[in-house]
Amino acid sequence: MNDQEFMGYAIEEAKKAEALGEVPIGAIIVYQGDIIASAFNLREKLQTTSSHAEMLAIDKANETMGSWRLEDCTLYVTLEPCPMCAGAILQSRIARVVYGANDPKAGCAGRYLTY
């Protein structure tokens, strides 16, 4: 699969969030061509600040991989990550991030994820 096809899966996750009245953001994490985690925003449902799609996907990927290190993984997310998510991406050592749209309000991928 290519980046566009993987982003399609992230978009499907975002649609799940929208159906629940959440901000429609979806994310998937890919390792060696396989989707190992998928998630969508659940802040309203869970009433937790950190329930962003990226954070939830990272937690699932950690569980799947049995490690906090996601060095050979790619994160696909429908909207540019916020500062909190960018920090988690850096800390989890995700190798590559592909996002679908810029977020002029809270996005910071260009500032923090260029390493």
Jmol script that loads the backbone (N, CA, C; Angstrom):
load data "model"
ATOM      1  N   MET A   1       0.840  -1.184   0.000  1.00  0.00           N
ATOM      2  CA  MET A   1       0.000   0.000   0.000  1.00  0.00           C
ATOM      3  C   MET A   1       0.878   1.238   0.000  1.00  0.00           C
ATOM      4  N   ASN A   2       0.322   2.336  -0.494  1.00  0.00           N
ATOM      5  CA  ASN A   2       1.055   3.600  -0.504  1.00  0.00           C
ATOM      6  C   ASN A   2       0.454   4.559   0.525  1.00  0.00           C
ATOM      7  N   ASP A   3       1.060   5.750   0.616  1.00  0.00           N
ATOM      8  CA  ASP A   3       0.612   6.735   1.612  1.00  0.00           C
ATOM      9  C   ASP A   3      -0.860   7.096   1.447  1.00  0.00           C
ATOM     10  N   GLN A   4      -1.316   7.263   0.216  1.00  0.00           N
ATOM     11  CA  GLN A   4      -2.722   7.629  -0.004  1.00  0.00           C
ATOM     12  C   GLN A   4      -3.661   6.539   0.500  1.00  0.00           C
ATOM     13  N   GLU A   5      -3.311   5.305   0.241  1.00  0.00           N
ATOM     14  CA  GLU A   5      -4.167   4.205   0.692  1.00  0.00           C
ATOM     15  C   GLU A   5      -4.193   4.114   2.215  1.00  0.00           C
ATOM     16  N   PHE A   6      -3.041   4.259   2.840  1.00  0.00           N
ATOM     17  CA  PHE A   6      -3.016   4.245   4.305  1.00  0.00           C
ATOM     18  C   PHE A   6      -3.789   5.435   4.876  1.00  0.00           C
ATOM     19  N   MET A   7      -3.672   6.604   4.249  1.00  0.00           N
ATOM     20  CA  MET A   7      -4.430   7.763   4.722  1.00  0.00           C
ATOM     21  C   MET A   7      -5.929   7.502   4.615  1.00  0.00           C
ATOM     22  N   GLY A   8      -6.335   6.743   3.628  1.00  0.00           N
ATOM     23  CA  GLY A   8      -7.748   6.373   3.515  1.00  0.00           C
ATOM     24  C   GLY A   8      -8.248   5.650   4.755  1.00  0.00           C
ATOM     25  N   TYR A   9      -7.413   4.805   5.337  1.00  0.00           N
ATOM     26  CA  TYR A   9      -7.779   4.120   6.580  1.00  0.00           C
ATOM     27  C   TYR A   9      -7.890   5.109   7.741  1.00  0.00           C
ATOM     28  N   ALA A  10      -6.998   6.083   7.786  1.00  0.00           N
ATOM     29  CA  ALA A  10      -7.080   7.117   8.826  1.00  0.00           C
ATOM     30  C   ALA A  10      -8.364   7.929   8.664  1.00  0.00           C
ATOM     31  N   ILE A  11      -8.743   8.206   7.428  1.00  0.00           N
ATOM     32  CA  ILE A  11      -9.986   8.945   7.168  1.00  0.00           C
ATOM     33  C   ILE A  11     -11.192   8.136   7.644  1.00  0.00           C
ATOM     34  N   GLU A  12     -11.169   6.835   7.436  1.00  0.00           N
ATOM     35  CA  GLU A  12     -12.262   5.991   7.939  1.00  0.00           C
ATOM     36  C   GLU A  12     -12.364   6.084   9.462  1.00  0.00           C
ATOM     37  N   GLU A  13     -11.231   6.148  10.143  1.00  0.00           N
ATOM     38  CA  GLU A  13     -11.241   6.329  11.598  1.00  0.00           C
ATOM     39  C   GLU A  13     -11.851   7.679  11.967  1.00  0.00           C
ATOM     40  N   ALA A  14     -11.508   8.721  11.215  1.00  0.00           N
ATOM     41  CA  ALA A  14     -12.054  10.057  11.476  1.00  0.00           C
ATOM     42  C   ALA A  14     -13.572  10.062  11.335  1.00  0.00           C
ATOM     43  N   LYS A  15     -14.089   9.311  10.390  1.00  0.00           N
ATOM     44  CA  LYS A  15     -15.544   9.224  10.201  1.00  0.00           C
ATOM     45  C   LYS A  15     -16.221   8.610  11.421  1.00  0.00           C
ATOM     46  N   LYS A  16     -15.553   7.682  12.077  1.00  0.00           N
ATOM     47  CA  LYS A  16     -16.093   7.089  13.304  1.00  0.00           C
ATOM     48  C   LYS A  16     -16.213   8.148  14.398  1.00  0.00           C
ATOM     49  N   ALA A  17     -15.205   9.010  14.496  1.00  0.00           N
ATOM     50  CA  ALA A  17     -15.252  10.092  15.482  1.00  0.00           C
ATOM     51  C   ALA A  17     -16.405  11.036  15.174  1.00  0.00           C
ATOM     52  N   GLU A  18     -16.537  11.396  13.907  1.00  0.00           N
ATOM     53  CA  GLU A  18     -17.614  12.311  13.502  1.00  0.00           C
ATOM     54  C   GLU A  18     -18.983  11.735  13.839  1.00  0.00           C
ATOM     55  N   ALA A  19     -19.165  10.447  13.631  1.00  0.00           N
ATOM     56  CA  ALA A  19     -20.444   9.802  13.923  1.00  0.00           C
ATOM     57  C   ALA A  19     -20.805   9.881  15.404  1.00  0.00           C
ATOM     58  N   LEU A  20     -19.795  10.013  16.255  1.00  0.00           N
ATOM     59  CA  LEU A  20     -20.020  10.124  17.701  1.00  0.00           C
ATOM     60  C   LEU A  20     -20.071  11.569  18.185  1.00  0.00           C
ATOM     61  N   GLY A  21     -19.978  12.521  17.249  1.00  0.00           N
ATOM     62  CA  GLY A  21     -19.987  13.932  17.636  1.00  0.00           C
ATOM     63  C   GLY A  21     -18.640  14.437  18.108  1.00  0.00           C
ATOM     64  N   GLU A  22     -17.602  13.676  17.860  1.00  0.00           N
ATOM     65  CA  GLU A  22     -16.241  14.073  18.225  1.00  0.00           C
ATOM     66  C   GLU A  22     -15.625  14.900  17.102  1.00  0.00           C
ATOM     67  N   VAL A  23     -14.523  15.580  17.395  1.00  0.00           N
ATOM     68  CA  VAL A  23     -13.754  16.233  16.343  1.00  0.00           C
ATOM     69  C   VAL A  23     -13.261  15.115  15.424  1.00  0.00           C
ATOM     70  N   PRO A  24     -13.547  15.204  14.124  1.00  0.00           N
ATOM     71  CA  PRO A  24     -13.265  14.082  13.222  1.00  0.00           C
ATOM     72  C   PRO A  24     -11.796  13.938  12.831  1.00  0.00           C
ATOM     73  N   ILE A  25     -11.035  13.353  13.724  1.00  0.00           N
ATOM     74  CA  ILE A  25      -9.622  13.078  13.461  1.00  0.00           C
ATOM     75  C   ILE A  25      -9.392  11.588  13.682  1.00  0.00           C
ATOM     76  N   GLY A  26      -8.703  10.982  12.719  1.00  0.00           N
ATOM     77  CA  GLY A  26      -8.380   9.566  12.806  1.00  0.00           C
ATOM     78  C   GLY A  26      -6.899   9.344  12.607  1.00  0.00           C
ATOM     79  N   ALA A  27      -6.403   8.232  13.123  1.00  0.00           N
ATOM     80  CA  ALA A  27      -4.979   7.915  13.009  1.00  0.00           C
ATOM     81  C   ALA A  27      -4.788   6.411  12.895  1.00  0.00           C
ATOM     82  N   ILE A  28      -3.745   6.030  12.163  1.00  0.00           N
ATOM     83  CA  ILE A  28      -3.312   4.636  12.131  1.00  0.00           C
ATOM     84  C   ILE A  28      -1.795   4.612  12.265  1.00  0.00           C
ATOM     85  N   ILE A  29      -1.271   3.501  12.725  1.00  0.00           N
ATOM     86  CA  ILE A  29       0.178   3.308  12.797  1.00  0.00           C
ATOM     87  C   ILE A  29       0.508   2.046  12.014  1.00  0.00           C
ATOM     88  N   VAL A  30       1.517   2.180  11.153  1.00  0.00           N
ATOM     89  CA  VAL A  30       1.910   1.100  10.248  1.00  0.00           C
ATOM     90  C   VAL A  30       3.326   0.641  10.579  1.00  0.00           C
ATOM     91  N   TYR A  31       3.496  -0.676  10.614  1.00  0.00           N
ATOM     92  CA  TYR A  31       4.812  -1.288  10.827  1.00  0.00           C
ATOM     93  C   TYR A  31       5.010  -2.357   9.765  1.00  0.00           C
ATOM     94  N   GLN A  32       6.061  -2.219   8.996  1.00  0.00           N
ATOM     95  CA  GLN A  32       6.401  -3.166   7.933  1.00  0.00           C
ATOM     96  C   GLN A  32       5.216  -3.462   7.017  1.00  0.00           C
ATOM     97  N   GLY A  33       4.488  -2.409   6.665  1.00  0.00           N
ATOM     98  CA  GLY A  33       3.381  -2.536   5.728  1.00  0.00           C
ATOM     99  C   GLY A  33       2.064  -2.987   6.316  1.00  0.00           C
ATOM    100  N   ASP A  34       2.024  -3.240   7.622  1.00  0.00           N
ATOM    101  CA  ASP A  34       0.801  -3.685   8.290  1.00  0.00           C
ATOM    102  C   ASP A  34       0.296  -2.627   9.254  1.00  0.00           C
ATOM    103  N   ILE A  35      -1.009  -2.450   9.303  1.00  0.00           N
ATOM    104  CA  ILE A  35      -1.618  -1.546  10.277  1.00  0.00           C
ATOM    105  C   ILE A  35      -1.618  -2.261  11.624  1.00  0.00           C
ATOM    106  N   ILE A  36      -0.912  -1.681  12.585  1.00  0.00           N
ATOM    107  CA  ILE A  36      -0.822  -2.304  13.910  1.00  0.00           C
ATOM    108  C   ILE A  36      -1.687  -1.599  14.946  1.00  0.00           C
ATOM    109  N   ALA A  37      -2.189  -0.401  14.600  1.00  0.00           N
ATOM    110  CA  ALA A  37      -3.049   0.334  15.529  1.00  0.00           C
ATOM    111  C   ALA A  37      -3.889   1.327  14.747  1.00  0.00           C
ATOM    112  N   SER A  38      -5.099   1.537  15.223  1.00  0.00           N
ATOM    113  CA  SER A  38      -5.968   2.559  14.642  1.00  0.00           C
ATOM    114  C   SER A  38      -6.791   3.165  15.766  1.00  0.00           C
ATOM    115  N   ALA A  39      -7.115   4.444  15.605  1.00  0.00           N
ATOM    116  CA  ALA A  39      -7.874   5.128  16.651  1.00  0.00           C
ATOM    117  C   ALA A  39      -8.481   6.405  16.092  1.00  0.00           C
ATOM    118  N   PHE A  40      -9.409   6.949  16.854  1.00  0.00           N
ATOM    119  CA  PHE A  40     -10.020   8.227  16.512  1.00  0.00           C
ATOM    120  C   PHE A  40     -10.257   9.004  17.795  1.00  0.00           C
ATOM    121  N   ASN A  41     -10.488  10.305  17.651  1.00  0.00           N
ATOM    122  CA  ASN A  41     -10.690  11.162  18.819  1.00  0.00           C
ATOM    123  C   ASN A  41     -11.839  10.652  19.681  1.00  0.00           C
ATOM    124  N   LEU A  42     -11.626  10.651  20.985  1.00  0.00           N
ATOM    125  CA  LEU A  42     -12.650  10.238  21.948  1.00  0.00           C
ATOM    126  C   LEU A  42     -12.680  11.151  23.175  1.00  0.00           C
ATOM    127  N   ARG A  43     -12.289  12.398  23.000  1.00  0.00           N
ATOM    128  CA  ARG A  43     -12.228  13.310  24.155  1.00  0.00           C
ATOM    129  C   ARG A  43     -13.576  13.499  24.826  1.00  0.00           C
ATOM    130  N   GLU A  44     -14.610  13.700  24.045  1.00  0.00           N
ATOM    131  CA  GLU A  44     -15.936  13.941  24.629  1.00  0.00           C
ATOM    132  C   GLU A  44     -16.478  12.682  25.306  1.00  0.00           C
ATOM    133  N   LYS A  45     -16.354  11.559  24.643  1.00  0.00           N
ATOM    134  CA  LYS A  45     -16.873  10.308  25.213  1.00  0.00           C
ATOM    135  C   LYS A  45     -16.133   9.926  26.486  1.00  0.00           C
ATOM    136  N   LEU A  46     -14.810   9.983  26.459  1.00  0.00           N
ATOM    137  CA  LEU A  46     -14.009   9.568  27.612  1.00  0.00           C
ATOM    138  C   LEU A  46     -13.776  10.683  28.624  1.00  0.00           C
ATOM    139  N   GLN A  47     -14.032  11.936  28.206  1.00  0.00           N
ATOM    140  CA  GLN A  47     -13.819  13.096  29.070  1.00  0.00           C
ATOM    141  C   GLN A  47     -12.394  13.140  29.618  1.00  0.00           C
ATOM    142  N   THR A  48     -11.435  12.847  28.738  1.00  0.00           N
ATOM    143  CA  THR A  48     -10.025  12.945  29.090  1.00  0.00           C
ATOM    144  C   THR A  48      -9.309  13.801  28.055  1.00  0.00           C
ATOM    145  N   THR A  49      -8.483  14.684  28.534  1.00  0.00           N
ATOM    146  CA  THR A  49      -7.767  15.626  27.684  1.00  0.00           C
ATOM    147  C   THR A  49      -6.908  14.937  26.645  1.00  0.00           C
ATOM    148  N   SER A  50      -6.312  13.831  27.000  1.00  0.00           N
ATOM    149  CA  SER A  50      -5.335  13.186  26.120  1.00  0.00           C
ATOM    150  C   SER A  50      -5.935  12.182  25.140  1.00  0.00           C
ATOM    151  N   SER A  51      -7.234  12.114  25.036  1.00  0.00           N
ATOM    152  CA  SER A  51      -7.860  11.118  24.155  1.00  0.00           C
ATOM    153  C   SER A  51      -7.909  11.570  22.698  1.00  0.00           C
ATOM    154  N   HIS A  52      -6.767  12.049  22.214  1.00  0.00           N
ATOM    155  CA  HIS A  52      -6.629  12.391  20.799  1.00  0.00           C
ATOM    156  C   HIS A  52      -6.354  11.108  20.020  1.00  0.00           C
ATOM    157  N   ALA A  53      -6.680  11.108  18.741  1.00  0.00           N
ATOM    158  CA  ALA A  53      -6.479   9.927  17.894  1.00  0.00           C
ATOM    159  C   ALA A  53      -5.035   9.441  17.938  1.00  0.00           C
ATOM    160  N   GLU A  54      -4.087  10.374  17.854  1.00  0.00           N
ATOM    161  CA  GLU A  54      -2.672   9.999  17.837  1.00  0.00           C
ATOM    162  C   GLU A  54      -2.262   9.316  19.135  1.00  0.00           C
ATOM    163  N   MET A  55      -2.685   9.881  20.256  1.00  0.00           N
ATOM    164  CA  MET A  55      -2.325   9.340  21.570  1.00  0.00           C
ATOM    165  C   MET A  55      -2.900   7.931  21.753  1.00  0.00           C
ATOM    166  N   LEU A  56      -4.154   7.763  21.371  1.00  0.00           N
ATOM    167  CA  LEU A  56      -4.792   6.459  21.509  1.00  0.00           C
ATOM    168  C   LEU A  56      -4.146   5.429  20.586  1.00  0.00           C
ATOM    169  N   ALA A  57      -3.802   5.849  19.373  1.00  0.00           N
ATOM    170  CA  ALA A  57      -3.137   4.935  18.438  1.00  0.00           C
ATOM    171  C   ALA A  57      -1.753   4.540  18.952  1.00  0.00           C
ATOM    172  N   ILE A  58      -1.027   5.498  19.504  1.00  0.00           N
ATOM    173  CA  ILE A  58       0.299   5.193  20.059  1.00  0.00           C
ATOM    174  C   ILE A  58       0.177   4.180  21.195  1.00  0.00           C
ATOM    175  N   ASP A  59      -0.791   4.374  22.081  1.00  0.00           N
ATOM    176  CA  ASP A  59      -0.990   3.419  23.180  1.00  0.00           C
ATOM    177  C   ASP A  59      -1.278   2.017  22.653  1.00  0.00           C
ATOM    178  N   LYS A  60      -2.132   1.927  21.634  1.00  0.00           N
ATOM    179  CA  LYS A  60      -2.454   0.617  21.052  1.00  0.00           C
ATOM    180  C   LYS A  60      -1.226  -0.006  20.391  1.00  0.00           C
ATOM    181  N   ALA A  61      -0.451   0.817  19.684  1.00  0.00           N
ATOM    182  CA  ALA A  61       0.757   0.310  19.023  1.00  0.00           C
ATOM    183  C   ALA A  61       1.775  -0.175  20.049  1.00  0.00           C
ATOM    184  N   ASN A  62       1.906   0.550  21.167  1.00  0.00           N
ATOM    185  CA  ASN A  62       2.808   0.104  22.239  1.00  0.00           C
ATOM    186  C   ASN A  62       2.402  -1.279  22.729  1.00  0.00           C
ATOM    187  N   GLU A  63       1.113  -1.465  22.913  1.00  0.00           N
ATOM    188  CA  GLU A  63       0.609  -2.758  23.383  1.00  0.00           C
ATOM    189  C   GLU A  63       0.865  -3.849  22.338  1.00  0.00           C
ATOM    190  N   THR A  64       0.587  -3.546  21.080  1.00  0.00           N
ATOM    191  CA  THR A  64       0.785  -4.521  20.005  1.00  0.00           C
ATOM    192  C   THR A  64       2.250  -4.920  19.872  1.00  0.00           C
ATOM    193  N   MET A  65       3.133  -3.922  19.940  1.00  0.00           N
ATOM    194  CA  MET A  65       4.562  -4.166  19.747  1.00  0.00           C
ATOM    195  C   MET A  65       5.253  -4.659  21.019  1.00  0.00           C
ATOM    196  N   GLY A  66       4.592  -4.485  22.157  1.00  0.00           N
ATOM    197  CA  GLY A  66       5.214  -4.865  23.421  1.00  0.00           C
ATOM    198  C   GLY A  66       6.369  -3.961  23.791  1.00  0.00           C
ATOM    199  N   SER A  67       6.309  -2.714  23.321  1.00  0.00           N
ATOM    200  CA  SER A  67       7.399  -1.763  23.558  1.00  0.00           C
ATOM    201  C   SER A  67       6.880  -0.342  23.401  1.00  0.00           C
ATOM    202  N   TRP A  68       7.517   0.578  24.108  1.00  0.00           N
ATOM    203  CA  TRP A  68       7.184   1.991  23.919  1.00  0.00           C
ATOM    204  C   TRP A  68       7.913   2.557  22.712  1.00  0.00           C
ATOM    205  N   ARG A  69       8.911   1.845  22.226  1.00  0.00           N
ATOM    206  CA  ARG A  69       9.685   2.314  21.073  1.00  0.00           C
ATOM    207  C   ARG A  69       8.999   1.886  19.776  1.00  0.00           C
ATOM    208  N   LEU A  70       8.650   2.858  18.959  1.00  0.00           N
ATOM    209  CA  LEU A  70       7.987   2.600  17.678  1.00  0.00           C
ATOM    210  C   LEU A  70       8.865   3.101  16.535  1.00  0.00           C
ATOM    211  N   GLU A  71      10.144   2.828  16.634  1.00  0.00           N
ATOM    212  CA  GLU A  71      11.162   3.411  15.754  1.00  0.00           C
ATOM    213  C   GLU A  71      10.966   3.119  14.273  1.00  0.00           C
ATOM    214  N   ASP A  72      10.438   2.003  13.911  1.00  0.00           N
ATOM    215  CA  ASP A  72      10.283   1.652  12.502  1.00  0.00           C
ATOM    216  C   ASP A  72       8.848   1.822  12.014  1.00  0.00           C
ATOM    217  N   CYS A  73       8.080   2.628  12.718  1.00  0.00           N
ATOM    218  CA  CYS A  73       6.664   2.807  12.391  1.00  0.00           C
ATOM    219  C   CYS A  73       6.402   4.140  11.701  1.00  0.00           C
ATOM    220  N   THR A  74       5.290   4.175  10.984  1.00  0.00           N
ATOM    221  CA  THR A  74       4.785   5.407  10.376  1.00  0.00           C
ATOM    222  C   THR A  74       3.406   5.684  10.945  1.00  0.00           C
ATOM    223  N   LEU A  75       3.179   6.931  11.343  1.00  0.00           N
ATOM    224  CA  LEU A  75       1.878   7.383  11.818  1.00  0.00           C
ATOM    225  C   LEU A  75       1.193   8.143  10.696  1.00  0.00           C
ATOM    226  N   TYR A  76      -0.039   7.770  10.396  1.00  0.00           N
ATOM    227  CA  TYR A  76      -0.879   8.499   9.455  1.00  0.00           C
ATOM    228  C   TYR A  76      -2.001   9.120  10.268  1.00  0.00           C
ATOM    229  N   VAL A  77      -2.174  10.427  10.143  1.00  0.00           N
ATOM    230  CA  VAL A  77      -3.208  11.125  10.899  1.00  0.00           C
ATOM    231  C   VAL A  77      -3.853  12.164   9.990  1.00  0.00           C
ATOM    232  N   THR A  78      -5.151  12.350  10.152  1.00  0.00           N
ATOM    233  CA  THR A  78      -5.881  13.204   9.217  1.00  0.00           C
ATOM    234  C   THR A  78      -5.626  14.691   9.409  1.00  0.00           C
ATOM    235  N   LEU A  79      -5.171  15.104  10.576  1.00  0.00           N
ATOM    236  CA  LEU A  79      -4.887  16.514  10.843  1.00  0.00           C
ATOM    237  C   LEU A  79      -3.513  16.639  11.493  1.00  0.00           C
ATOM    238  N   GLU A  80      -2.814  17.700  11.166  1.00  0.00           N
ATOM    239  CA  GLU A  80      -1.487  17.962  11.730  1.00  0.00           C
ATOM    240  C   GLU A  80      -1.524  17.841  13.257  1.00  0.00           C
ATOM    241  N   PRO A  81      -0.604  17.109  13.850  1.00  0.00           N
ATOM    242  CA  PRO A  81      -0.610  16.907  15.296  1.00  0.00           C
ATOM    243  C   PRO A  81      -0.443  18.204  16.101  1.00  0.00           C
ATOM    244  N   CYS A  82      -1.106  18.224  17.260  1.00  0.00           N
ATOM    245  CA  CYS A  82      -0.991  19.336  18.203  1.00  0.00           C
ATOM    246  C   CYS A  82       0.304  19.172  19.005  1.00  0.00           C
ATOM    247  N   PRO A  83       0.655  20.150  19.844  1.00  0.00           N
ATOM    248  CA  PRO A  83       1.880  20.032  20.645  1.00  0.00           C
ATOM    249  C   PRO A  83       1.923  18.793  21.547  1.00  0.00           C
ATOM    250  N   MET A  84       0.812  18.452  22.181  1.00  0.00           N
ATOM    251  CA  MET A  84       0.796  17.272  23.052  1.00  0.00           C
ATOM    252  C   MET A  84       1.096  16.007  22.250  1.00  0.00           C
ATOM    253  N   CYS A  85       0.422  15.861  21.121  1.00  0.00           N
ATOM    254  CA  CYS A  85       0.621  14.662  20.301  1.00  0.00           C
ATOM    255  C   CYS A  85       2.006  14.642  19.672  1.00  0.00           C
ATOM    256  N   ALA A  86       2.494  15.810  19.266  1.00  0.00           N
ATOM    257  CA  ALA A  86       3.850  15.878  18.705  1.00  0.00           C
ATOM    258  C   ALA A  86       4.869  15.399  19.734  1.00  0.00           C
ATOM    259  N   GLY A  87       4.669  15.775  20.987  1.00  0.00           N
ATOM    260  CA  GLY A  87       5.566  15.316  22.044  1.00  0.00           C
ATOM    261  C   GLY A  87       5.522  13.806  22.208  1.00  0.00           C
ATOM    262  N   ALA A  88       4.320  13.236  22.179  1.00  0.00           N
ATOM    263  CA  ALA A  88       4.185  11.782  22.304  1.00  0.00           C
ATOM    264  C   ALA A  88       4.812  11.069  21.109  1.00  0.00           C
ATOM    265  N   ILE A  89       4.670  11.652  19.930  1.00  0.00           N
ATOM    266  CA  ILE A  89       5.273  11.075  18.725  1.00  0.00           C
ATOM    267  C   ILE A  89       6.789  11.052  18.870  1.00  0.00           C
ATOM    268  N   LEU A  90       7.350  12.159  19.322  1.00  0.00           N
ATOM    269  CA  LEU A  90       8.799  12.210  19.530  1.00  0.00           C
ATOM    270  C   LEU A  90       9.246  11.210  20.585  1.00  0.00           C
ATOM    271  N   GLN A  91       8.525  11.159  21.698  1.00  0.00           N
ATOM    272  CA  GLN A  91       8.902  10.262  22.786  1.00  0.00           C
ATOM    273  C   GLN A  91       8.792   8.792  22.395  1.00  0.00           C
ATOM    274  N   SER A  92       7.851   8.477  21.515  1.00  0.00           N
ATOM    275  CA  SER A  92       7.693   7.083  21.092  1.00  0.00           C
ATOM    276  C   SER A  92       8.626   6.715  19.948  1.00  0.00           C
ATOM    277  N   ARG A  93       9.349   7.708  19.460  1.00  0.00           N
ATOM    278  CA  ARG A  93      10.355   7.509  18.410  1.00  0.00           C
ATOM    279  C   ARG A  93       9.772   7.025  17.088  1.00  0.00           C
ATOM    280  N   ILE A  94       8.547   7.426  16.805  1.00  0.00           N
ATOM    281  CA  ILE A  94       7.952   7.096  15.507  1.00  0.00           C
ATOM    282  C   ILE A  94       8.826   7.698  14.419  1.00  0.00           C
ATOM    283  N   ALA A  95       9.158   6.895  13.426  1.00  0.00           N
ATOM    284  CA  ALA A  95      10.126   7.302  12.405  1.00  0.00           C
ATOM    285  C   ALA A  95       9.571   8.315  11.409  1.00  0.00           C
ATOM    286  N   ARG A  96       8.277   8.246  11.131  1.00  0.00           N
ATOM    287  CA  ARG A  96       7.719   9.057  10.048  1.00  0.00           C
ATOM    288  C   ARG A  96       6.276   9.402  10.367  1.00  0.00           C
ATOM    289  N   VAL A  97       5.875  10.629  10.028  1.00  0.00           N
ATOM    290  CA  VAL A  97       4.503  11.075  10.223  1.00  0.00           C
ATOM    291  C   VAL A  97       3.982  11.610   8.899  1.00  0.00           C
ATOM    292  N   VAL A  98       2.784  11.163   8.528  1.00  0.00           N
ATOM    293  CA  VAL A  98       2.102  11.667   7.339  1.00  0.00           C
ATOM    294  C   VAL A  98       0.771  12.225   7.815  1.00  0.00           C
ATOM    295  N   TYR A  99       0.521  13.515   7.570  1.00  0.00           N
ATOM    296  CA  TYR A  99      -0.766  14.077   7.986  1.00  0.00           C
ATOM    297  C   TYR A  99      -1.505  14.646   6.788  1.00  0.00           C
ATOM    298  N   GLY A 100      -2.832  14.603   6.887  1.00  0.00           N
ATOM    299  CA  GLY A 100      -3.680  14.949   5.760  1.00  0.00           C
ATOM    300  C   GLY A 100      -3.917  16.419   5.546  1.00  0.00           C
ATOM    301  N   ALA A 101      -3.998  17.195   6.610  1.00  0.00           N
ATOM    302  CA  ALA A 101      -4.296  18.624   6.490  1.00  0.00           C
ATOM    303  C   ALA A 101      -3.517  19.403   7.533  1.00  0.00           C
ATOM    304  N   ASN A 102      -3.119  20.608   7.162  1.00  0.00           N
ATOM    305  CA  ASN A 102      -2.471  21.513   8.117  1.00  0.00           C
ATOM    306  C   ASN A 102      -3.487  21.990   9.138  1.00  0.00           C
ATOM    307  N   ASP A 103      -3.029  22.264  10.334  1.00  0.00           N
ATOM    308  CA  ASP A 103      -3.873  22.835  11.381  1.00  0.00           C
ATOM    309  C   ASP A 103      -3.286  24.176  11.787  1.00  0.00           C
ATOM    310  N   PRO A 104      -3.770  25.276  11.182  1.00  0.00           N
ATOM    311  CA  PRO A 104      -3.201  26.587  11.493  1.00  0.00           C
ATOM    312  C   PRO A 104      -3.453  27.026  12.935  1.00  0.00           C
ATOM    313  N   LYS A 105      -4.442  26.437  13.601  1.00  0.00           N
ATOM    314  CA  LYS A 105      -4.775  26.810  14.970  1.00  0.00           C
ATOM    315  C   LYS A 105      -3.828  26.165  15.986  1.00  0.00           C
ATOM    316  N   ALA A 106      -3.631  24.852  15.882  1.00  0.00           N
ATOM    317  CA  ALA A 106      -2.868  24.157  16.925  1.00  0.00           C
ATOM    318  C   ALA A 106      -1.791  23.222  16.386  1.00  0.00           C
ATOM    319  N   GLY A 107      -1.648  23.143  15.091  1.00  0.00           N
ATOM    320  CA  GLY A 107      -0.669  22.223  14.520  1.00  0.00           C
ATOM    321  C   GLY A 107       0.761  22.665  14.768  1.00  0.00           C
ATOM    322  N   CYS A 108       1.621  21.708  14.996  1.00  0.00           N
ATOM    323  CA  CYS A 108       3.027  22.062  15.230  1.00  0.00           C
ATOM    324  C   CYS A 108       3.978  21.039  14.642  1.00  0.00           C
ATOM    325  N   ALA A 109       3.516  20.236  13.717  1.00  0.00           N
ATOM    326  CA  ALA A 109       4.371  19.189  13.147  1.00  0.00           C
ATOM    327  C   ALA A 109       5.598  19.775  12.471  1.00  0.00           C
ATOM    328  N   GLY A 110       5.449  20.875  11.796  1.00  0.00           N
ATOM    329  CA  GLY A 110       6.589  21.486  11.119  1.00  0.00           C
ATOM    330  C   GLY A 110       7.655  21.973  12.074  1.00  0.00           C
ATOM    331  N   ARG A 111       7.254  22.336  13.282  1.00  0.00           N
ATOM    332  CA  ARG A 111       8.207  22.847  14.267  1.00  0.00           C
ATOM    333  C   ARG A 111       8.867  21.759  15.086  1.00  0.00           C
ATOM    334  N   TYR A 112       8.121  20.732  15.446  1.00  0.00           N
ATOM    335  CA  TYR A 112       8.635  19.745  16.390  1.00  0.00           C
ATOM    336  C   TYR A 112       8.959  18.384  15.785  1.00  0.00           C
ATOM    337  N   LEU A 113       8.425  18.100  14.618  1.00  0.00           N
ATOM    338  CA  LEU A 113       8.603  16.767  14.062  1.00  0.00           C
ATOM    339  C   LEU A 113       9.600  16.716  12.920  1.00  0.00           C
ATOM    340  N   THR A 114      10.428  17.716  12.792  1.00  0.00           N
ATOM    341  CA  THR A 114      11.470  17.678  11.769  1.00  0.00           C
ATOM    342  C   THR A 114      12.773  17.284  12.440  1.00  0.00           C
ATOM    343  N   TYR A 115      13.027  16.016  12.474  1.00  0.00           N
ATOM    344  CA  TYR A 115      14.234  15.497  13.114  1.00  0.00           C
ATOM    345  C   TYR A 115      14.872  14.467  12.236  1.00  0.00           C
TER     346      TYR A 115
END
end "model"
wireframe off; spacefill off
backbone 0.3
color backbone group
